[in-house]
Each structure stands twice: as structure tokens, then as C-alpha cells.
């Protein structure tokens, strides 16, 4: 079965206002979400209150916290809506059960996990091997929509720099 058909058959719609959390670091979670509309920020909150932006998730993408849904541990990061959002929610356990007997769903899950691994590998490379200016220019070229939809503070946190450093980079790269 196609994943969109599966979600249509087994999912339930969740509406969120901008600023509302889908889940928070430290909470339990058992679902996978498909973003129909809206933009989300995944972030880590350090004990001192400092926020580190992990990623942004936009329309037509999935999000879950694998540590929570697979490992039955507390969520390792928080997910907040940056815009009004609509998602489809499916229980991860139920989806996983269906993948055992449905080759199309199984392939979808495998592809999704490979894409996630590639995304994580790329993000790791960017932080370890590229300077902040290169990371910013790459983001600007590949995801210009984010620069319009996300605050400068969140862009700076995503790049791992201060808002002042981002301002300097933007000014120098004009």
C-alpha cells in the first residue's frame, strides 16, 4: 500500500497553532507525523536553557522521534510549529506492523530511513568540515524558502552561530 493511502486510512488529522509543540524533549511519543501544511523546528534544549536547532521540517515530509517510537525512551528533542500546521498522525507501532506484510510500505520505510541517514551524514559533514559562511551560502542556495519563513535567530541557531555572526556573514555575502 502507498504511504499516502496508508496515512489516509489509518491516520488522524492534528491541527496546531504557530508556537504549539507537537512533542517536547523528555516526553514520551508513539507516533509518526506527515506534515500536510506548516513548518516545524526540531530543537534541543540544553540544561542552561540554550536552544540548538536540529532541523526544519516543511510540507510533504515525515517527522518522528526515533528514540521515543522505537526505543520507547523519552524524546531527545522538541518539535514546535513555526506556522499554523496540519499533520496526519499514525501510531508508529501500527505502521511498523503493516510494513512486515506489505512490501510497498516496507520499501517506503527503508527509503525513508536511508534518506534520514543521508541527511544526518550531510549535516554532520557540514558542521565538521564547512565554515559558517559556506554553511549559510549553501542553505541560501538550497532552501531559500527557509530564509523567508524562519527568524534570523533560528537560522543562526541552525547554523551553529550567533545572530550577530549571521548578520556579518549576510552583509559580507551580498
N, C-alpha and C positions, 0 to 999 in steps of 0.2 A: 504494500500500500504506500502511496506517496505520502510524504510527511505532512504536506498541507491538508490532505484529506484526513489523515490520522488526527491532526490537531482540530480540524473541523468536527470530526466525530467524537473526540474524547476530551477536547479542551473546554475551558470555560473562560469567558472574557473578563478581564480585570481592567478597570479604569483607574488611572492615577492622576492627581493634580501635580503640577510642577512643584518640586520640593518634597514630594512624598517619597518615602523609602519603600522599595519592594521587599528588601530584607536588609538586615544590619549585621555587621561584624559581631560575632559572638552568639547570634541567634541560630536556631535550627531551621532548616529549609528542606523541603522534599520535592520541589517542583522544578520543571524546566519551563522557560517562557519564550514565546515567539513574539517579537516586537512588531505589531501592526502599524503603530503610529507613535512618534515621540522619539526622544533622545535620552539616554541614560548615562550616568557617570558611575563607574565602578572605582571605589577608592578604599585605601587602607587608612585607618585612624591609629596613629601612634599613641602611646600612653600619655605623652605630653600634650595631646590634642592636635598635633600637626597632621595634616591631611596629605596623602600621597595618591595621586591619580593613576590608577592602573590602566584604564581604558575608557573609551566611549563606545556605546552600543546604539546604533540607529536602526531605522526601519528595516524589515526583512532579515533580521538577524536573531539568533537564539542567545539566551543567557541563562546560566545557572551557576551555582557554586558547587563544583565537583567534590570538594572536601565534604560538603554537607550531604549532597544527594547520594554519593557513592560510599563515602567513608562514615556517614552518619555522625559527623563531627559538627561542631559549631562553624558557622560561616566564617571564612577567613577574610572577607572583605564586605563592604556595604555597597548597595546599589540604589541610587536615587534618581528620580525622574527630573530632568532639567527642563522639560516641556510637558504639557498635558500629554498623557500617553494612554494607549490601548494595547493590551497584550493578551495573548492566549496562553493559558496556564494548563499544563498537563503534569500529572504525577510522574516523576522520573521512573519509579519502580514499575509502574504500569507500562510505560513506553518501553522500558528495557525488556520486560516480559514479552511484549509483542515482537521485539526485534529477534528473539530466539526462534520464532516461527515464520517470520516474514523477511524474505531475502532483500526486498527493496528497502524496507525500514532499516534492516541491518547494515546495508551498504550506505545508507544516508548517515547513520550514526558513525560508521567508520570514517566516512569522508569528513564529517563534522569534527571528529577528534583529530584527524590529520591536519585539517585547516587550523584548528586551535593550537596544535603543537607547532606548526609553521609560524603562526602569528607570535607565539611566545618566543620562539627561537629568534625571530626577526627583532622583536622588542629588546631581547637580551643583547643581541649584536649592536643595535643602535646605542644602547646605554654604555656598553663596554668599549665600543670602537669608534663611535662618531662624537664629534664635539657638539655643543648645544646649538651652534649656528646651523650646522648641517642637519641636525635633527629638526630644527624649526623649518628650514627651507624644504626639507623632504615632506614634512607634514603639510606645509602650504601647497606644495605641488600635488600631493596625493589625496588630501582630504580638505580642500578649500572650504567646503560646507561647514566644517567644524569651527573655522575661524570666524564665521558669521553667527554660529549658533551657541558658542561656548564663551564664557567670560575669559578675559585675559589671565586672571588669577588661576583658573582651572587649566588653561593652556600651559602656563608656566609650571604648574604642579605636574602636569603630564610630561613635560619636557625635563623635569627634574632641576629646574632653575627658579630663581626668584622673579617676581613680576618686574622688578627694576632691570634685571638682566634681559628679560624678554623684550622690554621696551627698547633697550640699547640695540639688541640684535635686529629688531624690526626696523629701527631707524637706520642702522648701518646697511641693511639689505634692500633698501628702497631703490 
